[in-house]
Amino acid sequence: MAEADRPHGLVASFFTLAGSGFVDPPRHGFAQRCRAAADAGFIGIGLHAGDLPRTVAGGLDVDGMRAVLAECGLRVVEIEFLGGWAVDGPDDGLVAGIEAVADAFGGRHVSAGEFRPAPDGGLDLDAAAARLAALAARLGRRGLLVALEAFPWSALPDPGTALELLRRAGAGNAGLMIDVWHFYNGGARPELLAGCPAGTVAAVQLNDGPLVHTDFLRHARVRRRLPGTGELDVVGLIRAVRDTGFTGPWCVEVNTPEHNALPIAEAAGQAADAARAVLDAAGP
């Protein structure tokens, strides 16, 4: 199926089709994920930096992976995950692993954030912004955007803090990652994006779930449901994102034990259908 025949420009984020939890190796291999994504109508996939050496070690080399992508009519859009830089300096090996994925397959954006809590005394936003600017410049040499994601348990706990960090960094190829679950559970509302200039939103991950108030990390890893199946206003957030000028692609990141246990074709089909439904409901 040609990309033009796949509506909405949907991308299967890595964990949506991994068939496993965030701390476990993927249950489904690269070729399985690609074929399921293509059959469900996705235009692209997300790839975790650690999955490249794991796939090569499993017997499918880079040329073989490229052949699978070409056969399926897919491209690598999202590269996961650039963490561990906001509190102190980044792990150069991690950045090199992300660069290796981009060198092998290209890519559109790298998801970035900080899993750790703020240190005593709070996060030094100026120092974090300088590190973000340096990382964005390095990844920009490979044509990549940096999509900054706020996690409610972390040193970057909400989209407002992420916006301030981006403002201080001043990197033209860095913007917000709007993950629906993290956005709302970080206390934000769609009105936060009102009046934001074009380019503020670098990437979007569609999902859904409950609004929680404690134990954010545990909930984030097991309760990010299919978009449109929780209590979050996914449609309203899509409209607010579109009002900033963002037109896609639209990544889908779902991770629940029930979703992970599905046969991969069923997981891909449900994720694509749910994403199309909320995008259609949001209007043109």
C-alpha positions as CSV (number, residue, x, y, z in Angstrom):
1,M,0.0,0.0,0.0
2,A,1.4,3.4,-1.0
3,E,1.9,6.0,1.7
4,A,-0.7,8.2,-0.1
5,D,-3.2,5.5,0.5
6,R,-2.7,5.4,4.2
7,P,-4.8,8.2,5.8
8,H,-3.7,10.5,8.5
9,G,0.1,9.7,8.4
10,L,0.1,7.4,11.4
11,V,3.3,6.1,13.0
12,A,3.5,3.1,15.3
13,S,5.7,4.1,18.1
14,F,8.1,1.5,19.3
15,F,6.3,0.3,22.4
16,T,2.9,0.1,20.7
17,L,4.0,-3.0,18.8
18,A,6.8,-4.3,21.0
19,G,4.4,-6.7,22.8
20,S,6.2,-6.1,26.1
21,G,6.5,-3.6,28.9
22,F,8.8,-0.6,29.0
23,V,11.6,-2.4,30.9
24,D,11.4,-5.7,28.9
25,P,12.9,-6.6,25.5
26,P,10.4,-6.7,22.6
27,R,8.4,-9.8,22.2
28,H,8.0,-9.2,18.5
29,G,10.9,-8.7,16.2
30,F,11.6,-5.9,13.8
31,A,10.2,-7.6,10.6
32,Q,7.1,-8.6,12.5
33,R,6.5,-5.1,13.7
34,C,7.0,-3.6,10.2
35,R,4.7,-6.0,8.5
36,A,1.9,-5.6,11.1
37,A,2.3,-1.8,10.9
38,A,2.1,-1.8,7.2
39,D,-0.9,-4.1,7.1
40,A,-2.7,-1.8,9.6
41,G,-2.1,1.3,7.5
42,F,0.8,3.0,9.3
43,I,3.2,5.0,7.2
44,G,6.1,4.6,9.6
45,I,7.4,3.1,12.8
46,G,9.4,4.2,15.8
47,L,12.6,2.4,16.7
48,H,14.3,2.3,20.0
49,A,18.1,2.9,19.8
50,G,18.7,-0.3,21.7
51,D,16.7,-2.3,19.2
52,L,19.2,-1.8,16.4
53,P,22.1,-3.7,17.9
54,R,19.6,-6.3,19.3
55,T,18.1,-6.9,15.9
56,V,21.5,-7.1,14.2
57,A,22.7,-9.6,16.9
58,G,19.6,-11.6,16.2
59,G,20.7,-12.1,12.6
60,L,19.0,-9.3,10.6
61,D,21.6,-6.8,9.6
62,V,21.1,-3.1,8.6
63,D,20.7,-3.9,4.9
64,G,18.1,-6.6,5.8
65,M,16.2,-4.1,8.0
66,R,16.3,-1.6,5.1
67,A,14.9,-4.2,2.8
68,V,12.0,-5.0,5.2
69,L,11.2,-1.3,5.4
70,A,11.2,-1.0,1.7
71,E,9.1,-4.1,1.2
72,C,6.5,-2.7,3.7
73,G,6.6,0.8,2.3
74,L,7.6,2.2,5.8
75,R,10.1,4.7,7.1
76,V,11.6,5.1,10.5
77,V,10.0,8.3,11.8
78,E,10.6,8.3,15.6
79,I,13.8,7.4,17.5
80,E,13.6,6.6,21.2
81,F,14.8,7.8,23.7
82,L,17.2,10.6,24.6
83,G,17.2,10.7,28.4
84,G,19.6,11.4,31.3
85,W,20.7,14.9,30.2
86,A,18.6,17.4,32.0
87,V,19.9,16.8,35.5
88,D,23.5,16.3,34.4
89,G,25.5,15.6,31.2
90,P,24.2,13.1,28.6
91,D,25.5,9.6,28.1
92,D,27.6,9.9,24.9
93,G,27.0,6.2,24.1
94,L,23.3,6.8,24.2
95,V,23.5,9.7,21.8
96,A,25.8,7.7,19.5
97,G,23.2,4.9,19.5
98,I,20.6,7.3,18.4
99,E,22.9,8.7,15.7
100,A,23.5,5.1,14.5
101,V,19.8,4.6,13.9
102,A,19.6,7.9,12.0
103,D,22.7,7.0,9.9
104,A,21.1,3.6,9.1
105,F,17.5,4.6,8.4
106,G,17.1,8.4,8.6
107,G,14.4,9.6,10.9
108,R,12.2,12.6,11.6
109,H,12.4,13.2,15.4
110,V,14.0,11.9,18.6
111,S,11.9,11.8,21.7
112,A,13.8,13.3,24.6
113,G,13.2,13.9,28.3
114,E,14.3,13.2,31.8
115,F,13.2,10.2,33.8
116,R,14.9,11.3,37.1
117,P,13.4,13.6,39.7
118,A,14.9,17.1,40.2
119,P,17.9,17.2,42.5
120,D,17.8,19.0,45.8
121,G,17.3,22.6,45.2
122,G,15.5,22.1,41.9
123,L,16.5,21.7,38.3
124,D,19.0,24.3,37.0
125,L,17.0,25.3,33.9
126,D,19.8,27.3,32.3
127,A,22.3,24.4,32.5
128,A,19.6,22.0,31.2
129,A,18.8,24.4,28.4
130,A,22.5,24.6,27.4
131,R,22.7,20.8,27.3
132,L,19.5,20.6,25.3
133,A,20.8,23.2,22.8
134,A,24.0,21.3,22.3
135,L,22.2,18.0,21.8
136,A,19.8,19.6,19.3
137,A,22.7,21.0,17.4
138,R,24.4,17.6,17.3
139,L,21.3,15.7,16.2
140,G,20.3,18.5,13.8
141,R,23.4,17.7,11.7
142,R,21.5,14.5,10.8
143,G,18.3,16.4,10.0
144,L,16.6,15.3,13.3
145,L,14.1,17.2,15.4
146,V,14.2,16.9,19.2
147,A,10.8,16.4,20.7
148,L,10.9,17.3,24.4
149,E,8.5,15.3,26.6
150,A,7.5,16.2,30.2
151,F,6.9,13.4,32.7
152,P,4.9,14.2,35.8
153,W,7.3,12.3,38.2
154,S,10.4,13.9,36.7
155,A,12.7,16.9,36.8
156,L,10.6,18.1,33.8
157,P,7.2,17.5,35.4
158,D,4.8,19.4,33.1
159,P,4.6,20.9,29.6
160,G,4.9,24.4,31.0
161,T,8.3,23.6,32.4
162,A,9.2,22.0,29.1
163,L,8.1,25.1,27.2
164,E,10.3,27.3,29.4
165,L,13.3,25.0,28.9
166,L,12.8,25.2,25.1
167,R,12.5,29.0,25.2
168,R,15.9,29.2,27.1
169,A,17.5,26.6,24.8
170,G,16.5,28.5,21.6
171,A,17.1,25.6,19.4
172,G,15.2,25.8,16.1
173,N,15.0,22.1,15.7
174,A,13.6,21.4,19.2
175,G,9.9,21.5,20.2
176,L,7.4,19.8,22.5
177,M,6.4,16.2,22.4
178,I,2.7,16.1,23.1
179,D,2.0,12.7,24.6
180,V,-1.7,12.8,25.5
181,W,-1.3,10.9,28.8
182,H,1.7,12.8,30.0
183,F,0.2,16.2,28.9
184,Y,-3.0,15.8,31.0
185,N,-1.4,14.0,33.9
186,G,1.2,16.7,34.1
187,G,-1.6,19.1,34.9
188,A,-1.8,20.8,31.5
189,R,-4.8,21.8,29.5
190,P,-5.1,22.4,25.7
191,E,-5.4,26.1,26.4
192,L,-1.6,26.0,27.2
193,L,-1.0,25.8,23.5
194,A,-3.2,28.8,22.5
195,G,-1.1,31.3,20.7
196,C,2.0,29.2,20.5
197,P,3.9,29.9,17.3
198,A,4.4,27.4,14.5
199,G,7.0,24.8,15.4
200,T,6.2,24.7,19.1
201,V,5.0,21.2,18.7
202,A,7.6,18.9,17.3
203,A,5.8,15.6,17.6
204,V,2.6,14.0,19.0
205,Q,2.0,10.6,20.6
206,L,-1.7,9.6,20.8
207,N,-3.0,7.5,23.6
208,D,-5.5,7.9,26.4
209,G,-6.2,6.7,30.0
210,P,-7.3,7.8,33.4
211,L,-6.4,11.1,35.1
212,V,-4.2,10.0,38.0
213,H,-2.8,11.9,41.0
214,T,-0.1,9.6,42.5
215,D,2.3,6.9,41.4
216,F,2.6,8.5,38.0
217,L,5.5,6.3,36.7
218,R,3.7,3.0,37.4
219,H,0.5,4.2,35.8
220,A,2.3,5.6,32.8
221,R,3.8,2.2,32.1
222,V,0.7,0.1,32.3
223,R,-2.3,2.5,31.7
224,R,-1.7,4.3,28.5
225,R,-4.7,3.1,26.5
226,L,-5.8,3.3,23.0
227,P,-6.8,6.9,22.1
228,G,-10.5,7.4,22.6
229,T,-10.9,4.7,25.3
230,G,-10.1,6.6,28.4
231,E,-11.2,9.8,30.2
232,L,-8.8,12.3,28.6
233,D,-9.9,14.8,26.1
234,V,-7.9,13.5,23.2
235,V,-10.0,15.2,20.5
236,G,-9.7,18.6,22.2
237,L,-5.9,18.3,22.4
238,I,-5.6,17.3,18.8
239,R,-7.5,20.4,17.8
240,A,-5.3,22.6,20.0
241,V,-2.2,21.0,18.5
242,R,-3.5,21.6,15.0
243,D,-4.1,25.2,15.9
244,T,-0.3,25.6,16.4
245,G,0.2,24.6,12.7
246,F,1.1,20.9,13.4
247,T,-0.1,18.7,10.7
248,G,1.5,15.3,11.5
249,P,2.7,12.7,11.4
250,W,0.7,11.3,14.3
251,C,2.5,8.7,16.4
252,V,0.5,6.2,18.5
253,E,2.0,5.1,21.8
254,V,-0.1,2.6,23.7
255,N,1.2,0.3,26.5
256,T,-1.1,-1.8,28.7
257,P,-0.7,-5.4,29.6
258,E,-3.9,-6.2,27.7
259,H,-2.6,-4.5,24.5
260,N,0.8,-6.1,24.8
261,A,-0.7,-9.6,25.1
262,L,-2.6,-9.3,21.8
263,P,-1.4,-10.9,18.6
264,I,0.7,-8.3,16.8
265,A,-1.7,-7.9,13.8
266,E,-4.6,-7.3,16.2
267,A,-2.6,-4.8,18.3
268,A,-1.6,-2.9,15.2
269,G,-5.1,-2.8,13.8
270,Q,-6.6,-1.6,17.0
271,A,-4.0,1.1,17.5
272,A,-4.5,2.4,13.9
273,D,-8.3,2.3,14.0
274,A,-8.4,4.1,17.4
275,A,-6.1,6.8,16.2
276,R,-8.1,7.3,13.0
277,A,-11.3,7.6,15.0
278,V,-10.0,10.5,17.2
279,L,-8.4,12.3,14.3
280,D,-11.6,12.1,12.3
281,A,-13.6,13.3,15.3
282,A,-11.3,16.3,15.6
283,G,-12.3,17.4,12.1
284,P,-10.1,18.6,9.3
